[in-house]
Structures are given as structure tokens and as C-alpha cells.
Amino acid sequence: MDCKETERRISRFLANDLTGRELIQFIEHVEGCESCKEELTIQYLSSEGIARLEEGKTFDLDRELTEYMHTTVRKYKLRRKIRFGILVLEILAILIIAGVFAYALL
């Protein structure tokens, strides 16, 4: 993913709208590109920081953004593991049903 594509996806990332490979590519690029990380920080500040400033709340923007990025990746990986587990269970169920039918035919 290049910088232009990453910058176009920042708002989708902040809206938690990136999925799958797109999300992983985005995170990898931002973590390795200072320019894109800066742009993400600016947009995060404008979406999250201004509301908090108006409320008078203090915050650690850099820490929160880093935490948000890591949490998003963890959620993605967890969803992937759950989908894989469901797939394995479906395959096992099919094998059991096929085994029962095969046994019944004997």
C-alpha cells in the first residue's frame, strides 16, 4: 500500500471500516511511514481530540492512537480465529453426518 492509498483510507480506519488484508496493510504502512503516521495523528486529533478539548478532558493522543491501532489488529485476528474455528466445526459436523449415513447404509 502506498502513501496516497493509505491517506485515503485513514477516515475508514478511524470509523473502524477497514477489514481483512486491507486493515493489516494499512497498519503496516502507517507503522513504517512517518508521513502517514503524522497524517493519521492529525486526523485522529481532529476527530477525537477536539471533542475532548471542548469537554475539558485531558488525553494522551499518541498513546491512545497506538492503543487503538493495536486493539483493532487484535480484534481482527480474534475474528479470524473465530471464523477458522467455525469452519473447522462445520467440517467436523459434515464428517460426522456423513459417517452416520455411511454406517446406516451398511
Secondary structure, 3 states (H helix, E strand, C coil): CCHHHHHHHHHHHHCCCCCHHHHHHHHHHHHHCHHHHHHHHHHHHHHHHHHHHHHCCCCCHHHHHHHHHHHHHHHHHHHHHHHHHHHHHHHHHHHHHHHHHHHHHC
